[in-house]
């Protein structure tokens, strides 16, 4: 099956310790919805709040995210799905789409020689 990175965007600072019980319930149901559509979550990670980020540009190192934004990357997971259409159906069910969004990108596979 093809693999996709699903990037989760949430309102800044996207602190995982501030998830509401209702949102947590939606997250707990999500893996079953993924499986019903023929997908599989390989692995996933939540990120610490954007306030903990450190940006590096050339020799310049600054505290804070790379850019100031209303929405920041809150986490990501690797999804196996039969094709992009199924991956997008799965992404549309993600609770992050309620007040943020998700981005689906195929993982790079080097061409075989």
Residue pairs with C-beta under 8 A, 6 or more apart in sequence:
1 40
1 80
1 81
1 82
2 80
2 81
2 82
2 83
2 84
2 87
2 106
3 42
3 78
3 79
3 80
3 106
3 107
4 78
4 79
4 80
4 81
4 84
4 87
4 104
4 105
4 106
4 107
5 76
5 77
5 78
5 79
5 104
5 105
5 106
5 107
6 76
6 77
6 78
6 79
6 87
6 90
6 91
6 94
6 102
6 103
6 104
7 73
7 76
7 102
7 103
7 104
7 105
8 73
8 74
8 75
8 76
8 77
8 94
8 96
8 100
8 102
9 71
9 72
9 73
9 74
9 96
9 100
9 101
9 102
9 103
10 71
10 72
10 74
10 96
10 99
10 100
11 70
11 71
11 72
11 99
11 100
12 50
12 65
12 69
12 70
12 71
12 72
13 49
13 50
13 51
13 72
14 47
14 49
14 50
14 71
14 72
14 73
14 74
14 100
15 48
15 49
15 51
16 46
16 47
16 48
16 49
16 74
16 75
19 27
23 95
23 98
26 95
26 98
27 95
30 93
30 94
30 95
31 41
33 90
33 93
34 40
34 41
34 79
34 90
34 93
37 81
37 86
37 89
37 90
37 93
38 81
38 82
38 86
39 79
39 80
39 81
39 82
39 86
39 87
39 90
40 79
40 80
40 81
41 77
41 78
41 79
41 80
42 77
42 78
42 79
42 80
43 77
43 78
44 75
44 76
44 77
44 78
45 75
45 76
45 77
46 74
46 75
47 73
47 74
47 75
47 76
50 64
50 65
50 72
50 73
51 64
53 63
53 64
53 65
53 66
54 61
54 62
54 63
54 64
55 61
55 62
55 63
55 64
55 65
55 66
57 66
65 72
71 100
71 101
74 96
74 100
78 107
79 87
79 90
79 104
81 87
81 90
84 104
84 106
87 104
88 104
91 97
91 102
91 104
94 102
96 102
